[in-house]
Amino acid sequence: MEGRYSSSPLLGLLLLPLLLLFSQLLLTATLFPAAAAVPFHHQGLAGVQPLSRIAIHRVALSLDSAAYVKASPLLLGRQGEDTEWVTVEIGSPKPSADDWIGVFSPANFNSSTCLAENGNTKEQSPHICSAPIKYQFANFNNPNYVKTGKSYLKLQLINQRADFSFALFSGGLSSVSVPHLSFFFAADPSAPGFSCTGECCQANGKMSRRHRQKVKLSLFDNVAAFYWLEHTRRKGTCAVVGHFIIPQMSLIPISLSLSLVWNVQPNLVAVSNVVSFADPKAPVYPRLAHGKAWNEMTVTWTSGYDINEALPFVEWGPQGGPQTRSPAGTLTFKRNSMCGAPARSVGWRDPGFIHTSFVKELWPGVAYTYKLGHHLFNGSIVWSKAYAFKASPYPGQDSLQRVVIFGDMGKAERDGSNEYSNYQPGSLNTTDQLIRDLDNIDIVFHIGDITYANGYISQWDQFTSQVEPIASTMPYMIASGNHERDWPGTGSFYDTMDSGGECGVLAETMFYVPAENRAKFWYATDYGMFHFCIADSEHDWREGSEQYRFIEHCLASVDRQKQPWLIFAAHRVLGYSSDFWYAREGSFEEPMGRESLQKLWQKYKVDLAFYGHVHNYERTCPIYQNHCVNEEKSHYSGVVNGTIHVVAGGGGSHLSNFTSVQTQWSIFRDYDFGFVKLTAFNHSFLLFEYKKSSNGKVYDSFTISRDYKDVLACVQDSCAPTTLAS
């Protein structure tokens, strides 16, 4: 999500570059000092991919024969494991606090594998053009590293179709010195523009002209601002204090004092031996999803085998019963399928091959086992390990049915690597809580902002590995978010760079959804007594659009006698939210969000509408046209006269601040990581629970009880005209 500032249209256009970058910081700190004391809770910062800290294309060769990096064991996955721990020993005769280890895959990352970027002939070798798949500071396990020059790391590797090497660098990790951010009111909008400290500064406090460089900063959601920075190539760092003055708006003038340390040049000191998996091409990380038919399950996985090497298939059948084989289709994509950097440049990594098989004519509720296979042309078969799932119930089937919904989880590393302002602190907790409760969950909906890879392709493998225990055993249904889709000039509704150049390609290929066109990420799916209408907030949803017609058809086509629980979901908040920035705009929603859709929710009596994008939890009353239509808060019964809107965007990424405004429709708020669980006991009784990811305990809940006649009952704007004719 991105921050916003409410002002006149003309003023907004003039100030947009600065406002988008700094408005969250300014307003939070000046208007809500208590909130400012909590480190960075703006969703935009969570949109900064940690790997983007590394100016990998500026690497300088500083190899030291006395330095070393040793990795062991050399061979991983001897027993078919797709995840292994590696010990990395580090030694340096000139240790520094900013020494770090980059993990590269493929292991050969020198200039022989890189294309010249923008024809820049002045860049020094080794011209590294691929970012590491992860990194960690050398002193992570040894705080005395700077004194001893020796340390070690324990790093977790996953099978990613190539070998690995570990490189020791010194410097080159750009950093924003967060403790030095300060906020204050400026009485004079013409206050000094900027001051400089350090050896590259002149006596008058201004930067030396020879050290000036215009550097593009992308601190929040890839929103670009240009700031005059300075640096010394000899040391690679130089401290700068800058001043941004924002003229009179709806408040008094505000200025920002920002201290930056910009490390411009990583120095390559030593490279390790090569480590590899026994079978780097093995089929890995299956993720299940509903097909287009109620009795169909799709199995999608990743491997290193193209169809000219092996034929992919799934062997499956009832648990303990006869097994059959279903063929799989194979997809991949190339660098030129990406829409921009970093996905098209330093973030690029070959994605391998993505296979999808359609397992059909399943018996409802029956347990099945399956294995992934690749039939090589020499007659041998490469197998995955065995997995199991339970087939979905028939639409309308009366049985216990349990659904989990959340958004914006992202990924995190179990070894502590890729750390960046605690990038996605709740991700592993959410994942682990779901794994612990697998026996009590039937289907998962991850409603957008899936990985936050933001153009660093390797991170999709990391994510599919992280969720494998969940996605391999039940349908893992996703929605499209801004960090999957948005890129200027590519047809996304929002013209931002939030996808890092992926422009939807990764999400549409790595996961299956039963959409008519996966480039248009809206679809309908059933799970027993539930009917789900999943919208794509990154494409136009307004009245008259193609998606609007889909949404109405999806809502209108459900038989509420058989499927009483009607659920709408989208990534951005198209309903209601007390998010700080939505409140600043006065809309308490994504602009234009509910204006077109609320009459559909009301007409078709949608029970619950779910959203991510805002990284917290909030539940509204049953509401229509900004008014609560039911005063109950915990036990709803009888006629359906309004929709309950739920923000469940606390899956793992940085938390979002609430406004201090107390809206009459907001029933429960939680500034924490968590997820929602729906339990349908039968056609008449539904339990809603919000659980914290940290402990799995319920912190908010309510029930809905009603009969079919209550769904049929007419309420405001819900019934067709009647006639007096007999």
N, C-alpha and C positions, 0 to 999 in steps of 0.2 A: 504494500500500500504506500501511497505517497502523501506527504503533508500538503496542506492548502492554507491560503490566507484569504479572508473575505475582505474585499475592497471594491471600488468602482471598476467597471470593465476596462476603461482606459488605463487607469493606474495599475491594474493587474497585469495588463500586457507589458507595460513598461518595466515592471518590477519582477516579472515572472522568473527569470533566471536566478535572481538572488532569493526570492521568496521560497521557491521550491526547495532550494538547498538548505536554507537556514531558518525557515519560519517555525519549524517544530522546536528547534533549540531556543530561539528567541522567546517565543510566546510561553513555552513551558517554563523556562527559567525566570522570566520576568513577571509573569502573571501567577504562576504556581510554584513558588520557590521550593516547597516541600517535594513536589514531584521532580523538580530539577535535581534534587539531591540523589535521586535514584539513577544509576547510570543508564544512558541511552535506551529508551524504550520505544523509539520510533520505528515503525515497520520498515521504513526505508533503509535504515542501517542494517537491518536483518537481510535486506536485499543485496548487500555487498558480499559477493562471493569471496571467501578468505584467500583463494588463490590469486585474486586480482591484486593483492598486495605486492606481488612479486613482479618487478620489471624485468622479466626473464629475457627479453630481447636485448637488454643492455648489458648482459653478462660480460665481465672481463676475465681473461685467463690469468690466474695467479697461482698456478700449481706449485705446491711446495713438496719436495721429495721427502721431507721429514714428517709431513702430515699423512694420516691414513684414515680410511674408513673400511671396516671389515664387517660383512654381514653373514649370518649363519642361521639356520642350516642352508646349504646350497640348493637342495632339492625339496620342494614342498608338495603336499598332497599325495604322499606315497600310498596312502590308504583311500584315496579318492576324495579327500577333504577339499573343499573349495575355499576355506578360510584357514589361515595359519599365522602364527606369531613368529616374528623374526627378531633376533638380537643384533643390534648395530653398535659396534665399538668404534669410538671416535678418539683420535689423537691429533693434537695440533701444537706446534712449537710457539705459535703466536695466537693463543686463544683470546676470544673477545666475547662480550656479552651478547653481541648480535650475530654470532655464528649460528648457522642452522643447517639442518639436513633436509634435502629435497629428495623425494622418492620419485624416480622416473620409470615410466613403462611406455614403450619399449626401452630396454636398458641402454641402447645406443642412441644418445640424444645430442650428438655433436653436429657440426655444420653439414656433414655429408647427408643428413636426413632432412635438412631444412631448405625451404624456398626463401629466396631473398624477399624481404618485406618492403614494399614501396620503392624498390630499387635503391635503397640507401647503401651506398658503397663505402661510407665513412664509418659504419659500425665495425667495431673490432670483433674478431672471432672470439668465441666459437659460434656466434649467431644462433643460439638456442631459440627455437621457435615454438617449442611445446612446453607449456607449464608443467611442473611436477604434479602428480596425482594427489600428493599430500606433502606436508612439511611439518617439522617440529624443531624447536630451538635445541641446540646442542646441550645446554645446561638444564634441560627439563628434569633429568633424574639426578643431576649432580650440581648443587648450587656452588660448589667450589671449582667448577670447570675452568673459570678464568685464572685461577691460581695453579691448578694441576695440569691443565691442558688435556685432561682425559675425561671421558664420559661414556655413557652407553644409553641406548634407547631400546625400548620394547615396542615394536610397531606391528600392527595387524595388517596383513595383506590378504586380498581376495583374488581369486582367479579371474584375470581380466584379459586373457587371450595373448599375453606377451610376457617376456621376462622383465626383471626389475634390476635397477641399480640405485645406489644411494650416493648422493653427492654432498660434500661439505662446502658451504658457501659462507662468506663473511660479508655482512651488510646486505643491503638491497631489499629489505622489507620495509615498504613505506608504512608510516604510522602517523596517526593523528594523536597528539598528546592530550587525551581526554581530560585529565585533571586540570589542564591549563585553560580549558574553555571557561570563559567568564562572561557574564551578561550584566548590562547596566543600562539605565536610561541615559540618553544623550540630550543635553539641553540644546546643543548647537549642531544641526545637521551638517554643517560645514566643517566639523571637527577634522583633525588630520587624517589623511587616508591610510597611512601605514607607517610602521617603524620597523627597523631592522637591528638585529643583534648578531654578533659573531664576526669572525675575521674577514668575511667577505663583504662586510658593511663599511660604508664610509664614515668619517668622523661625525657627519651631520645626521647620522641615523638612517640614512637612505642606503639602499643596496647599490653596490658598485655596478655600473652599467655592463661591465664585462661578465658579471655573474647573473645577469637577469635572464630568466627563461620563462616563457609562458607555458605553464603546466596545466593540463586538464585534470580537474579533480572530479571524481564520481563517488561522492560519499553516500548519497542517498538514492537508491533506486536508479542508478545510472543517470541521474539528473546532472547535467554538466554545468560547472561554473568555471570560469577562468580566473586564475589568481596569479599575480606576479610572485614567483618563488625564486629563490636563489640557491645555488649550491656550489660547492667546490669539488671538482672532479677528483682532486687528490684524496680527500677524505670521504666524499660522497654524501656528506650531511651538512646542513647549516640551519640554524634555528631562525625562524622568522615570526614576527608578530604582525598581524594584519588587522586592519580596521575596515569593516563594511558599515556604511551609513545608509540607513533606510529612511527616506523622507517621511513627512507627515502622512499618516494613513488614518484609520479610524481611531487610533490611539496616539499618544505622543511619540516623537521620534525615538527609535531604538538603535543602538549600534552593537556590534559584536566584536569582541576582541578574541582573536583566534591564534593560538600558538601551534605551529606545525613543525614536525621534524620530517624531512623528506629524504629518504635514502634512495639515491638514484641509480646505484650501480652495484649489483651483486658481484662478488669476486669468487670465482670457482677455485677452491683450494685443493680438493682431493676427490677422487671417485672410487667407489668400492668395486668389489667383485660382483659378478652377475648371480642373481637368484632367480629360480624359475619353478613353476609348477610342473609336476610330472606329465600332465596332459593339459596344456594351456588352452586347447580348443574345446575342452569338454563342455557338454550342455549344462547350464547352470541357471539358478535363480528363477524358477517357474513362478508365474503370476496368473491366477485364475480370474476369469471374468465371465459374466453372463453373456451368452450368445443372443441372437435375436429371437429365438424360440424359448419357451419357458423350460423345456427339458433339454437344454443345450448348455454345455460349459465350454469355454475356450481356454486353452492352455498356451501361454506365450512364454518363451524362454530365449536365452541368448547363448550363442556358441561361436566358435571360430570356423565352422564348416560352411562353406558355400555349397550350393546345390551341384556344382560341378565336381565336388569332392565326396559328398555323401548325401543320402536321402533322409530327411528328418521325418520322424513320426513319434506318436505317443502310443505306448502299449498300456491298455487300461481294461478294467473290468470290475465286477462286484468283488468286494473283499472276500478272499477265499474261493472265488469262483473262476470260471474260464475267462481268459484275457483275449482281447482283440487289438488290432492295430489300426490307427487312423493317421493318414498322411498329414503333413504340415506344410503350409506355405512359408516362403522365406522372403524377407525384406531387408534392405539395408539402405544407407544413404551416404553420399560423399560430401566432401568439404564444400563443394559448390552448391549443395542444397541448403547451406546455412545462409542467413540473410545479412550477417554482419559480424563484427568482432565483439567479443573474443571467440565466439563459436567458429568463426571462419579463419581465425589466426592462431594466437597462442593457446586458446582453449580447445582447439581441435584435437581429437583422438579418434582413431578408427573405432567405430561402434561394434564391429563384428557383424554377426548376422542374427536377425530377430525372427524367430519362427513362431507360427501360431497354428494350432490344430483345433478342430471343432469336434468335440466329443458329444455325440448326439443320442437321442432317444433314451435318456436317463430315466430311471424309475425314481419318483419323488421320495426324498428322505433316505434313500439307500446309500450306504457307505461304499465308496469305490477306491481302488488303489490305482496308481499309474506310475510309469517311468518314462523318461525322455530317451529317445534313441536316435542314433545316426548310423545308417547302413552304408558303410564304406564300400567302394567299388571292388575292393579285394575280397569281399564276402564277409568281413568281420563287422561287428556292431559295437559302437561306443555307447555305453549306458550311463545314465545318471543314477543317483540313488533313488530309492522308492519313496513315493509320497502318497497321501490319501486325502480325500475330501468327501463331503456328504452332499448329495444332489439336492437342489432347491425344491421346495414344496410346490405343488400345483397351485396356480393362481386362485385364491379363495380358500385354499385348504385351511381347515381349522386345526391348528397345532401351535405349540410354543415357538415363537419366532423372535429372534433377537438381532438388532441392528446397531452398529456403531457408526457415528458420524463425527467428523472433525475436518478442519482445514489447516493449511499452512504449517505442516510438520517439518518438512525439510529432512536433512540427514545430519548425523554427527558421527565422529570417530571414537570408538571405544578405547583407543590408545591415547586420547588426548591431543592428537595432532590436529592441524588446520585451525588452531585456536585463533579467534579474532573477536575480541570483546564478547567472549562467551556467545558465539555466533548463533547457535540454535540450542539453547540450554535445555529445553524441554523435550527435544526430539527423542532421545534414547529412553527417557522415562515413559513417554507415551507408548513407544514401541514395546518396551518391556512389560508394561501393564497389560497391553493387549495379548502379548505372548503368554503371560501368566494366566489369563482368563480365556484362552482359546476355546476351551470346552463349553463356554457359556456365551459364545458369539457365533452368529451364523453368516453375517455378511458385513463388509466394511465399505463405507463411502468416505473417500479422501477428496474433499471438495475444493481442489485447486491449490496452487503453490506447492507442488509436489516435492521437488528436490532442492530448489533454489540453486541449481547448478549454474544458472545465468551464463550459459555459453561455455562452461568448462565440462566437456562431454564426459570425461571420466567419472564425474560424480553421479551419473545415472546408474552406472554399474554399482557404485557404492550404495546407492539408495536401494536398488533392487535386492542387493545382498542383505541390507539391514532389515527389510520387511519380508524376506523370504519365508520365515517361519509362519507369518500370517498369510501372505498372498498365495502360498503354495497349498493352503488347506481350506481356503474359502474364497468366494468372489471378492476381489479388491477393486472396487469401482472408483474411478477418478473423474474429476471435473477439471476443466481448463481454467487456469488463473493467469494473472498478468505476467508472472515469472515463467510461464510456459509459452505464452503466445505473443505478447506485445512487442512490436517492432515497427518503426516508422515506414510508411509507404507499402505495407504488406497486407492491408485489408483488415487489420485489427481495429476495433472500435476506438481504442485508446492509442494515440500515436506516441507511445513512449518506448524506451529501450530496455524495458524490464526483463525481457527474455535473454538478453545478452547475445542476440543474434540467432537464437534457436527458432524463433517465429513459429512455434508449434510443432516442428518436425519431430523432436525427441518424444514429446508426450504422445503424439499421434502414432508413433512407430513402436515405442517401448511398451505401451499398454494398449490393450484392446478395449474398445467400448462399442456397444451395439448401436452406433449412429449410422444413419444412411450415408453420411459422408464424414469421415473422421476429421477432416479439415474444418468442419462445422460441428463443434463438439457438443451438440445437444442431443439428448436421447431419452427414451423411456425404458424402464425395466420394472419387472415385478418380482416380489418375493412373498409368496403366499398371500396373506391378507394385506400386504403393503403394495401400493402403486407409487412409483417414483418418477417424477418429471425433473430431469437434470438439465438446467439451462447453461448456456455459455455466455458469461457476462463480458467476454472479450469480443463478442460480436453484437451487433445492434439487436436489441430485444423490444424496441418500441413498437407501438401499434402501427400496423402496415408493413412491418418487416417480415422476412421469411421466418425468422425465429419466433416472432410473436404468433404466427399462424401455427407453428409447431406446438408452442406452449398451450395454446387454447385447445388444439386437437388432443394433446396428451391429457389435459385435465378433463376434457369432455368425454373421452373414450372409456373411462374407468366405470365398471359396474360396482357401485358402492354397497350393494347388498352382499357381493362376494368379496370385495376389497374395500373395507370401510376406512382404512387408514391411508389418506392421500397426502403425499409429501412432495414439496417443491424444494429444490436446492440450486444454488448458484454460488460462484466464488465471491464476487463483490456483493456488498450489502444493498440489495435491491428493495429491502424492506425498511427496517428500523434499527438504529444503533446510536448509542450515547458516546461514540468515539469522539475524542477531543476535536478532531479536524472536521468531522461531519457537523458537530455542534457549532464550530466557528463559522461554517457556511450557513448555518441556520436550517439545514435540510434534514439533518439526522439520518442521512441515507446517501448512497451514491447519487450524484446529480442525475435527475430524470429517472431514478430507480423505480419507484413504486407507482408513479403517475399513470403509466399505461397498464401495469400488471394488477393493481389492487382490485380492479373490477372483475378480473378473471379469478383471482383467489376467492373473492366473495361469491361470485356467481356459482363457482363449482365447489365451494365450501372446502377449501384446502385446510387441513388440520394444522400442519406445521410447515414453516418455511425456514430453511437453514442457509447460513452464509459463513464464509471465512473472511479473509482479507484483513479484517480488524482482529488483532491478536489478543483477544480476551474472550470472556464468556458473558453473555447477556441474554435474558429472556424477557419478552414482553407479555402483557396481558393479551387475551384475544382482542384483536383490534381491527378497526375498519375506518379509513379516512381520518386517521390521527386520534380516534376516540376509542377508549376501552368499551367493549360491548358486554363485558362480564366482570363483575367485581370480585369473583372468586379468584384465589391464587394457588390453591393446592389440589382441589378435587373438583374437576369440571365434569358436569353431567348434563344430559338433555340436549337441546337444540344446538346445532353448530351455527353460531352467529358471527364468527370472526376468526381470523387466523392468528395463531401464536407464532411470533418471529423469534428466531434463535440465532445469535452469533456464536459460532463454535470454532473460532479461528485461533485458539490457543493450543494447537497441536504441538508446537515446539519452537517456533521462531519468536524473536524478541517481542515482548509484550507491548500492548498499545494502551496509552493513557485514556481514561474516561474523562468526559467533561465534568465540571462541578455542578452543572445544571441538573436539577432533579426533575426529570420528565415524569408526567403522570402515568405513562404507559410502561415504564421500566420496572419490572417486578424484582429481578435479581441480577446482580452484577458480580463478577469475580475477576480480579486482576491476577490471574494465575494460568498455568498450563493445565489443560484438561480435555475431555471429550464427552460426547453425549451417547447414551445407550437407550434405545427404545426396546421395550419388551411387550409384544402383543400376546396376551394370554388366550384371547379368543376374539370373536367379532365385536364384542361389546366392551372390552376392557384393555386399556393401554397404560403402561407405566413408562414415564419419562424420568431419566436420571442423568444428572451431570456429575462426573467423577473427576477428581484431581489426578493428574498424571503422577504426582509424587508418591501417592499412597493408595490410589485406587478407591478411596472412600467417596461416598455420595455426599455432595454438598448442596445440591438443589434437586428437587423432585416434585412431580405432580402426577396425577392420574386423570384419565378421561374415561368416563363410563357413559354409554348411551346405547340406544337401539336403532335399528334401521329407520324407523319412522322419524327419529330425531334428525337424521341426515336429510330426509325428504322434506322436512318442514320448511316453509317459506320464511325467510328473514329478509331484511332490507337488501334490495338489488340482487336477489338470488333466484327468483322464480320467473318463469315465462308468463306472459299474459294468460288470463283465464277467460272463459266465455260463459255467459248465462244460458246458453243453449242446452237443452236436455236431450 
